Amino acid sequence: EHREHLEWSPEQRRAADIIHLLTLYRPLIDAFVIDFFTEGLWEQLPPAWQPALASATPQQLAGLLGGRGGPGAVWPLSLLAFTATTHALAFPRGRPGGTPRPPCQSPRLHPLLRRHVKPKKQHEIRRLGKLLRRLSQSTGCRRVVDVGAGQGHLSRFLSFGLGLSVTAVESDGCLAGLAERFDRELLRELQKTGASGHGGHPRRCPNRPLSPLTPRAPRHIPGRLDPAAPWGEFLLPPDPPGSGPAAQNPLGGPGGSEDGEPVLVTGLHACGDLSPALLRHFARGPAVAAVASVGCCYMKVSTAPRPPGCPPPGYPLSAAVAALPGHQLSYRAREAACHAREEFEGRLHGGSACLRAHCYRAALESIIRAADPAKRHLGLQVGKKAHALGFQQYARLGLPLAGLDPAGVPLDSGAVGAMLEQQHKVLAFCTLGQLLAPVVETLVLLDRLLYLREQGFHCALVPLFNPRFSPRNLVLVAARTPLAAVLAGLAEDRDSSEDEDPGGQEPPGEGQN
């Protein structure tokens, strides 16, 4: 066994170390913050940590979360070791840097391609588009299949902006129809203004003119990815089924794609099991030269064991992770992996009033459970501005959503006041969970990378997006040929556009082969 461990790759070793850490702190990562009072979560923390965390200011907690220690804080050595370990085991996510502010309209994206697209999505499609262009140049593929294309923003940029031949696959007929409508709008605009789309008044980015658009729209196919089918049976009918003919598989049949050429496959924030399904189809399908996958919604990923007759689980994918004792991840742990750590750190640093909502909801959970123990973890949506309310007003809005009459529940008792006075402890507990969240995400993505590595593919995890704008910013890239030129090209593509990149980022290529 010791010899086998010596032969582990760095990725296997990291996965084993993560699982060991999560095993030590399983109660912390599996806990729901709304159970803070009902389950006595504070008392479950290591006793040596409690005094320091109880006296910490939000700014000091922000420093702990960011790996800077916090001004004036004196932390126990075991807590510092825990914090350092979480930072060492999590994949580098890039450095947000700069002045905290939301992304604005991207001057480096053609104005017609910004229509209907929020600034966050502009940032993502431009970055991922550049990666796919590099993959296209490296592999010689001009065809891209965008799975889970939604309203077609990425597909539109790839086809109109980069001149690639794009097939967009989307299971929601309403979204696919909206994407086709946006395509028609753009084509009409190009017909009016000429191929550049500038209407005779070119808009320039600070350093160079924008490239003209190519008047070629994506091809839209309604359908759902079948995670269990062989690669040649790529699609299931949309849900609900449409009235048109069955869609032709964009990956074609045996021997290659539908026109005999290789294709690239991508999925931008492909939800739940869709990301693992993309990787499985890449591994099975010789027509797919490379894949670029950005996952999200890890709590929706299926896990082992699966009932007989069901598709294989989305986690674990790799034999390496499946063989490690304790690799299992609870729903709560996978949900935590979707948190936006940088956003939470920013709120702590600024002392945001939004933070009191965590204590409010935990106190409300305690009140609800006292009134009716059967009412647990109800999905109560009191409102986006709940933090701006006093607690009694908040509770009077929340209790009816739980089927309880506020008039019959004491909201001004000493017990309620005592809970509200522990807001600082709730924030400290949340901070510890936020430290572990990127580690869980790293394990999920490591499992996917190791799965591809086991099949003999070249792969890398790249922090492609600014994590403040896009918390799920790690892109898994895999190809049948070496990726060194692609990753080097990505480094060349990085620019200093302030609207998108107010700080530097880590070099691309974690876990590359």
C-alpha positions as CSV (number, residue, x, y, z in Angstrom):
1,E,0.0,0.0,0.0
2,H,2.8,2.4,0.8
3,R,4.4,1.7,-2.6
4,E,1.1,2.5,-4.3
5,H,0.9,5.8,-2.5
6,L,4.5,6.7,-3.6
7,E,3.2,6.2,-7.2
8,W,0.3,8.6,-6.8
9,S,0.2,11.6,-9.1
10,P,0.1,15.1,-7.4
11,E,-3.6,15.2,-8.2
12,Q,-4.3,11.9,-6.5
13,R,-2.3,13.0,-3.5
14,R,-4.2,16.3,-3.3
15,A,-7.5,14.4,-3.6
16,A,-6.5,12.1,-0.7
17,D,-5.4,15.0,1.4
18,I,-8.7,16.8,0.8
19,I,-10.7,13.8,1.8
20,H,-8.6,13.5,5.0
21,L,-9.3,17.1,5.8
22,L,-13.0,16.8,5.1
23,T,-13.2,13.7,7.3
24,L,-11.7,15.6,10.2
25,Y,-14.2,18.5,9.8
26,R,-17.2,16.6,8.4
27,P,-19.6,18.1,10.9
28,L,-18.6,21.6,9.9
29,I,-19.0,21.1,6.1
30,D,-22.2,19.0,6.5
31,A,-23.9,21.5,8.9
32,F,-26.7,23.9,7.7
33,V,-26.2,27.4,9.2
34,I,-29.9,27.7,9.8
35,D,-29.4,24.9,12.4
36,F,-26.9,27.1,14.3
37,F,-29.2,27.3,17.4
38,T,-31.4,24.2,17.0
39,E,-28.4,21.9,16.7
40,G,-25.9,23.8,19.0
41,L,-23.4,24.2,16.2
42,W,-21.2,26.6,18.1
43,E,-20.5,24.1,20.8
44,Q,-19.4,21.6,18.2
45,L,-16.4,23.8,17.2
46,P,-13.0,23.0,18.7
47,P,-13.0,24.6,22.2
48,A,-9.7,26.3,21.5
49,W,-11.2,28.2,18.6
50,Q,-14.3,29.5,20.3
51,P,-12.9,32.5,22.3
52,A,-10.9,33.9,19.4
53,L,-13.8,33.5,16.9
54,A,-16.4,34.9,19.3
55,S,-14.3,38.1,19.8
56,A,-13.4,38.5,16.1
57,T,-14.7,41.5,14.1
58,P,-16.1,41.0,10.6
59,Q,-12.9,42.6,9.2
60,Q,-10.8,40.1,11.1
61,L,-12.9,37.2,9.8
62,A,-12.4,38.6,6.3
63,G,-8.7,38.5,6.8
64,L,-8.9,34.9,8.0
65,L,-10.9,33.9,5.0
66,G,-8.5,35.7,2.6
67,G,-5.5,34.1,4.2
68,R,-4.2,37.4,5.6
69,G,-4.8,36.6,9.3
70,G,-6.9,39.7,10.1
71,P,-5.7,43.0,11.6
72,G,-5.1,42.7,15.4
73,A,-6.4,39.2,15.6
74,V,-4.7,36.5,17.6
75,W,-5.8,33.1,16.3
76,P,-5.0,29.7,17.9
77,L,-2.3,27.8,16.0
78,S,-4.7,24.9,15.2
79,L,-7.1,27.4,13.5
80,L,-4.2,29.0,11.6
81,A,-3.1,25.5,10.5
82,F,-6.7,24.7,9.4
83,T,-6.9,27.9,7.4
84,A,-3.5,27.4,5.8
85,T,-4.5,23.8,4.8
86,T,-7.7,24.9,3.1
87,H,-5.9,27.5,1.1
88,A,-3.1,25.0,0.1
89,L,-5.5,22.3,-1.0
90,A,-8.0,24.4,-3.0
91,F,-7.2,25.1,-6.6
92,P,-5.9,28.7,-7.2
93,R,-9.0,30.7,-8.3
94,G,-7.1,33.9,-9.5
95,R,-6.7,37.1,-7.6
96,P,-9.7,39.4,-7.7
97,G,-7.7,42.5,-6.7
98,G,-8.7,46.1,-7.5
99,T,-11.5,48.1,-6.1
100,P,-14.7,46.0,-5.4
101,R,-17.3,46.8,-8.0
102,P,-19.5,44.8,-10.3
103,P,-18.4,44.3,-13.9
104,C,-19.5,46.9,-16.4
105,Q,-20.1,46.7,-20.2
106,S,-17.1,45.2,-21.9
107,P,-15.6,47.6,-24.5
108,R,-13.7,44.6,-25.9
109,L,-16.9,42.8,-26.9
110,H,-18.7,44.0,-30.1
111,P,-21.7,46.2,-29.2
112,L,-24.2,44.0,-31.0
113,L,-22.9,41.0,-29.0
114,R,-23.6,42.8,-25.8
115,R,-27.3,43.1,-26.5
116,H,-29.4,41.1,-24.0
117,V,-26.2,40.0,-22.2
118,K,-25.5,41.0,-18.6
119,P,-21.9,42.2,-17.9
120,K,-21.1,39.0,-16.0
121,K,-22.0,36.9,-19.0
122,Q,-20.1,39.2,-21.3
123,H,-17.0,38.6,-19.2
124,E,-17.5,34.8,-19.4
125,I,-18.3,34.4,-23.1
126,R,-15.4,36.6,-24.1
127,R,-12.9,34.6,-21.9
128,L,-14.3,31.2,-22.8
129,G,-14.5,32.2,-26.5
130,K,-10.8,33.0,-26.5
131,L,-10.1,29.6,-25.0
132,L,-12.2,27.8,-27.6
133,R,-10.5,29.8,-30.4
134,R,-7.1,28.6,-29.1
135,L,-8.4,25.0,-29.0
136,S,-9.7,25.5,-32.5
137,Q,-6.3,26.6,-33.7
138,S,-4.5,23.9,-31.9
139,T,-6.8,21.0,-33.1
140,G,-7.8,22.3,-36.5
141,C,-11.5,22.1,-35.5
142,R,-13.8,24.8,-36.8
143,R,-17.0,23.3,-35.5
144,V,-18.2,23.8,-31.9
145,V,-21.1,22.1,-30.1
146,D,-22.4,24.3,-27.3
147,V,-24.4,22.1,-24.9
148,G,-26.9,23.7,-22.6
149,A,-26.7,26.8,-24.8
150,G,-29.6,28.7,-23.1
151,Q,-30.3,32.0,-24.8
152,G,-27.3,31.4,-27.1
153,H,-25.0,34.2,-25.9
154,L,-21.8,32.1,-26.1
155,S,-22.9,30.4,-29.4
156,R,-23.6,33.8,-30.9
157,F,-20.1,35.1,-29.9
158,L,-18.4,32.1,-31.2
159,S,-20.2,32.2,-34.6
160,F,-20.7,35.9,-35.3
161,G,-17.7,37.2,-33.3
162,L,-15.1,34.4,-34.0
163,G,-16.3,33.0,-37.2
164,L,-16.6,29.4,-35.9
165,S,-19.3,27.0,-37.1
166,V,-21.5,26.5,-34.0
167,T,-24.3,24.0,-33.1
168,A,-26.2,25.1,-30.0
169,V,-28.0,22.3,-28.1
170,E,-30.7,23.4,-25.6
171,S,-33.4,21.3,-23.9
172,D,-35.7,24.3,-23.1
173,G,-37.7,25.2,-26.2
174,C,-38.5,28.6,-24.9
175,L,-34.8,29.5,-24.4
176,A,-33.9,28.0,-27.8
177,G,-36.6,30.1,-29.4
178,L,-35.3,33.2,-27.7
179,A,-31.8,32.4,-28.9
180,E,-33.0,32.2,-32.5
181,R,-34.9,35.4,-32.2
182,F,-31.7,37.2,-30.9
183,D,-29.8,35.7,-33.9
184,R,-32.3,37.1,-36.4
185,E,-32.1,40.5,-34.7
186,L,-28.4,40.5,-35.1
187,L,-28.5,39.4,-38.7
188,R,-31.0,42.2,-39.6
189,E,-28.7,44.7,-37.9
190,L,-25.7,43.4,-39.9
191,Q,-27.8,43.7,-43.1
192,K,-28.5,47.4,-42.3
193,T,-25.0,48.4,-41.3
194,G,-22.7,46.1,-43.3
195,A,-20.6,43.3,-42.0
196,S,-18.9,45.4,-39.4
197,G,-22.1,46.1,-37.5
198,H,-20.9,49.5,-36.5
199,G,-23.2,51.6,-38.8
200,G,-20.3,53.6,-40.1
201,H,-19.2,54.6,-36.7
202,P,-16.6,52.0,-35.4
203,R,-16.5,51.8,-31.7
204,R,-13.0,51.1,-30.5
205,C,-11.6,49.6,-27.4
206,P,-8.8,51.6,-25.8
207,N,-6.0,50.0,-27.8
208,R,-7.4,48.5,-31.0
209,P,-10.5,48.5,-33.2
210,L,-13.1,45.7,-32.7
211,S,-13.1,43.0,-35.3
212,P,-16.0,42.9,-37.8
213,L,-18.7,40.3,-37.3
214,T,-19.2,37.3,-39.5
215,P,-22.9,37.1,-40.8
216,R,-23.3,33.5,-39.9
217,A,-25.7,32.4,-37.2
218,P,-25.4,29.3,-35.0
219,R,-27.6,26.3,-35.8
220,H,-30.0,25.5,-32.9
221,I,-30.9,21.9,-32.0
222,P,-33.6,21.1,-29.4
223,G,-32.6,18.2,-27.3
224,R,-31.3,16.9,-24.0
225,L,-28.0,15.2,-23.5
226,D,-28.4,11.5,-22.7
227,P,-25.7,10.7,-20.0
228,A,-26.1,6.9,-20.4
229,A,-26.1,6.6,-24.2
230,P,-23.1,5.7,-26.3
231,W,-21.5,8.8,-27.9
232,G,-23.2,8.1,-31.2
233,E,-26.6,8.5,-29.6
234,F,-26.0,12.0,-28.1
235,L,-29.5,13.4,-27.8
236,L,-32.8,12.7,-26.2
237,P,-35.9,14.7,-27.3
238,P,-36.5,18.0,-25.6
239,D,-38.7,18.1,-22.5
240,P,-41.5,18.6,-23.4
241,P,-41.1,17.2,-26.9
242,G,-41.4,19.7,-29.7
243,S,-43.5,19.3,-32.8
244,G,-40.6,19.3,-35.3
245,P,-38.6,16.4,-36.6
246,A,-36.1,14.6,-34.3
247,A,-32.8,16.5,-34.2
248,Q,-29.8,15.1,-35.9
249,N,-26.9,14.2,-33.5
250,P,-24.3,17.0,-33.9
251,L,-21.6,14.5,-33.1
252,G,-22.7,12.2,-36.0
253,G,-22.4,8.5,-36.2
254,P,-19.6,5.9,-36.2
255,G,-16.4,7.1,-37.6
256,G,-16.7,10.9,-37.0
257,S,-19.1,13.8,-36.9
258,E,-22.0,14.4,-39.2
259,D,-19.7,15.9,-41.9
260,G,-16.7,13.8,-41.0
261,E,-14.8,16.6,-39.3
262,P,-13.8,16.7,-35.6
263,V,-15.7,19.0,-33.2
264,L,-15.1,20.9,-30.0
265,V,-17.7,20.5,-27.2
266,T,-18.3,23.1,-24.6
267,G,-20.7,23.8,-21.7
268,L,-20.7,27.1,-19.9
269,H,-22.0,26.5,-16.3
270,A,-23.5,23.2,-17.4
271,C,-25.7,22.3,-14.4
272,G,-25.5,19.2,-12.2
273,D,-24.9,16.0,-14.2
274,L,-24.7,17.8,-17.5
275,S,-21.0,18.5,-17.0
276,P,-20.0,14.9,-16.2
277,A,-22.1,13.7,-19.1
278,L,-20.2,16.0,-21.4
279,L,-16.9,14.5,-20.2
280,R,-18.2,11.0,-20.7
281,H,-19.3,11.8,-24.3
282,F,-15.9,13.3,-25.0
283,A,-14.2,10.2,-23.6
284,R,-16.4,7.9,-25.8
285,G,-16.6,9.9,-28.9
286,P,-13.7,9.9,-31.4
287,A,-15.3,12.8,-33.2
288,V,-14.8,15.1,-30.2
289,A,-11.3,16.5,-30.4
290,A,-11.5,18.6,-27.2
291,V,-13.8,19.7,-24.5
292,A,-14.0,22.9,-22.3
293,S,-16.4,22.4,-19.4
294,V,-17.5,24.9,-16.7
295,G,-19.6,23.2,-14.0
296,C,-22.1,24.6,-11.5
297,C,-24.8,23.4,-9.2
298,Y,-22.8,20.6,-7.7
299,M,-25.6,19.7,-5.3
300,K,-27.6,18.5,-8.3
301,V,-24.9,16.0,-9.3
302,S,-25.9,12.4,-8.7
303,T,-23.8,10.4,-6.3
304,A,-23.0,6.7,-5.8
305,P,-24.6,4.3,-5.0
306,R,-27.2,4.6,-7.8
307,P,-30.3,2.3,-8.1
308,P,-30.1,-0.5,-10.7
309,G,-30.8,0.7,-14.2
310,C,-29.9,4.3,-13.6
311,P,-27.0,6.1,-15.4
312,P,-23.7,6.0,-13.6
313,P,-23.2,8.8,-11.0
314,G,-21.8,12.2,-11.7
315,Y,-19.6,11.8,-8.6
316,P,-17.3,10.1,-8.3
317,L,-16.3,9.8,-12.0
318,S,-12.7,8.6,-11.5
319,A,-11.5,5.2,-10.3
320,A,-8.9,7.0,-8.2
321,V,-11.3,9.0,-6.1
322,A,-13.9,6.2,-5.9
323,A,-11.2,4.0,-4.4
324,L,-10.4,6.5,-1.5
325,P,-12.2,5.8,1.7
326,G,-14.4,8.7,2.8
327,H,-14.7,10.2,-0.6
328,Q,-18.5,10.6,-0.3
329,L,-19.9,14.2,-0.3
330,S,-23.2,15.0,1.2
331,Y,-25.8,17.2,-0.4
332,R,-24.9,20.0,2.0
333,A,-21.2,19.7,1.2
334,R,-21.8,19.9,-2.5
335,E,-24.2,22.9,-2.0
336,A,-21.5,24.7,0.0
337,A,-19.1,24.2,-3.0
338,C,-21.3,26.6,-4.9
339,H,-20.7,29.5,-2.5
340,A,-19.2,32.7,-3.7
341,R,-16.3,33.0,-1.2
342,E,-15.0,36.3,-2.6
343,E,-18.4,37.9,-2.3
344,F,-18.8,36.8,1.3
345,E,-15.3,38.0,2.1
346,G,-16.1,41.4,0.6
347,R,-19.3,41.7,2.7
348,L,-17.3,40.9,5.8
349,H,-14.6,43.4,5.0
350,G,-17.3,46.1,4.4
351,G,-19.4,45.1,7.4
352,S,-22.4,44.6,5.1
353,A,-25.9,44.7,6.7
354,C,-26.7,41.7,4.5
355,L,-24.8,39.5,6.9
356,R,-27.4,39.7,9.6
357,A,-29.7,37.6,7.4
358,H,-27.8,34.5,8.4
359,C,-28.6,35.0,12.1
360,Y,-32.1,36.1,11.3
361,R,-32.8,32.8,9.5
362,A,-31.2,30.7,12.1
363,A,-33.2,32.3,14.9
364,L,-36.4,31.9,12.8
365,E,-35.6,28.2,12.3
366,S,-35.4,27.8,16.1
367,I,-38.7,29.5,16.6
368,I,-40.4,27.4,13.9
369,R,-39.0,24.2,15.2
370,A,-40.2,25.1,18.8
371,A,-43.7,25.7,17.4
372,D,-43.7,22.6,15.2
373,P,-40.8,20.2,15.2
374,A,-42.0,18.6,11.9
375,K,-41.3,21.9,10.1
376,R,-37.6,21.7,9.3
377,H,-35.5,23.4,6.6
378,L,-38.5,25.0,4.8
379,G,-37.6,27.1,1.8
380,L,-38.7,30.4,3.1
381,Q,-38.2,33.4,0.8
382,V,-38.9,36.4,3.1
383,G,-37.5,38.9,0.5
384,K,-34.3,40.2,-0.9
385,K,-34.2,43.1,1.6
386,A,-34.9,41.0,4.6
387,H,-31.7,42.2,6.2
388,A,-33.0,45.7,6.2
389,L,-35.9,44.7,8.5
390,G,-36.0,44.5,12.3
391,F,-36.2,40.8,13.4
392,Q,-39.8,41.0,14.6
393,Q,-40.9,42.4,11.2
394,Y,-38.8,39.7,9.5
395,A,-40.3,36.9,11.6
396,R,-43.9,38.2,11.0
397,L,-43.3,37.9,7.3
398,G,-41.6,34.5,7.6
399,L,-43.9,32.6,10.0
400,P,-46.9,32.6,7.7
401,L,-44.7,31.1,4.9
402,A,-44.2,28.2,7.4
403,G,-47.9,27.9,8.0
404,L,-47.6,29.5,11.5
405,D,-49.6,32.5,12.9
406,P,-47.2,35.2,14.2
407,A,-49.8,36.2,16.8
408,G,-49.3,32.9,18.6
409,V,-45.5,33.0,18.6
410,P,-43.6,35.1,21.2
411,L,-41.1,37.2,19.3
412,D,-39.9,39.5,22.0
413,S,-38.8,36.9,24.5
414,G,-35.4,36.8,26.2
415,A,-34.5,33.6,24.3
416,V,-35.0,35.4,21.0
417,G,-32.9,38.3,22.1
418,A,-30.2,36.0,23.3
419,M,-30.1,34.4,19.8
420,L,-29.9,37.7,18.0
421,E,-27.0,38.8,20.3
422,Q,-24.9,35.9,18.8
423,Q,-24.8,37.2,15.3
424,H,-21.0,37.5,15.5
425,K,-20.8,33.8,16.3
426,V,-23.1,32.9,13.4
427,L,-20.8,34.9,11.1
428,A,-17.7,33.2,12.4
429,F,-19.3,29.8,11.8
430,C,-20.2,30.8,8.3
431,T,-16.6,31.9,7.7
432,L,-15.3,28.4,8.6
433,G,-17.7,26.9,6.1
434,Q,-16.6,29.3,3.4
435,L,-13.0,28.3,4.0
436,L,-13.9,24.6,3.3
437,A,-16.2,25.4,0.3
438,P,-13.4,25.8,-2.4
439,V,-11.8,22.6,-1.1
440,V,-15.0,20.6,-1.8
441,E,-15.2,22.2,-5.2
442,T,-11.6,21.3,-5.8
443,L,-12.3,17.6,-5.0
444,V,-15.2,17.5,-7.4
445,L,-13.1,19.0,-10.2
446,L,-10.1,16.9,-9.4
447,D,-12.3,13.8,-9.7
448,R,-13.3,15.0,-13.2
449,L,-9.7,15.7,-14.2
450,L,-8.5,12.3,-12.9
451,Y,-11.3,10.6,-14.8
452,L,-10.0,12.1,-18.1
453,R,-6.4,11.4,-17.1
454,E,-7.3,7.8,-16.6
455,Q,-8.6,7.7,-20.2
456,G,-5.3,9.0,-21.4
457,F,-6.3,12.5,-22.3
458,H,-4.4,15.8,-21.8
459,C,-6.2,18.0,-19.4
460,A,-5.9,21.1,-17.2
461,L,-8.0,23.3,-14.9
462,V,-7.8,26.9,-15.7
463,P,-9.1,29.9,-13.5
464,L,-10.5,31.6,-16.6
465,F,-12.9,34.1,-15.1
466,N,-12.5,36.7,-12.4
467,P,-13.9,35.0,-9.3
468,R,-15.5,38.1,-8.0
469,F,-17.6,38.3,-11.2
470,S,-18.1,34.6,-11.7
471,P,-17.6,32.4,-8.6
472,R,-17.6,29.2,-10.7
473,N,-14.5,30.3,-12.6
474,L,-12.5,27.1,-13.1
475,V,-12.7,25.6,-16.6
476,L,-11.8,22.0,-17.2
477,V,-10.0,21.7,-20.6
478,A,-9.2,18.3,-22.1
479,A,-7.9,17.3,-25.5
480,R,-6.5,14.3,-27.4
481,T,-3.4,16.3,-28.1
482,P,-1.0,18.2,-25.8
483,L,-2.4,21.5,-24.4
484,A,0.8,23.4,-23.9
485,A,0.3,25.7,-26.9
486,V,-3.3,26.4,-25.9
487,L,-2.3,27.3,-22.3
488,A,0.6,29.5,-23.4
489,G,-1.8,31.3,-25.8
490,L,-4.2,31.9,-23.0
491,A,-1.5,33.7,-21.1
492,E,-0.8,35.9,-24.1
493,D,-4.5,36.6,-24.5
494,R,-4.8,38.1,-21.0
495,D,-5.1,41.8,-21.0
496,S,-5.5,44.6,-18.5
497,S,-9.0,45.7,-19.4
498,E,-10.3,47.4,-16.3
499,D,-13.9,46.6,-16.9
500,E,-13.2,42.9,-16.7
501,D,-9.9,42.4,-14.9
502,P,-9.3,44.8,-12.1
503,G,-6.5,42.5,-10.8
504,G,-4.1,39.9,-12.0
505,Q,-4.8,36.2,-12.1
506,E,-2.9,33.0,-11.5
507,P,-1.1,31.5,-14.5
508,P,-3.3,28.9,-16.3
509,G,-2.8,25.2,-16.2
510,E,-3.3,23.6,-12.8
511,G,-2.9,19.9,-13.3
512,Q,-2.0,20.1,-16.9
513,N,-0.6,17.1,-18.8
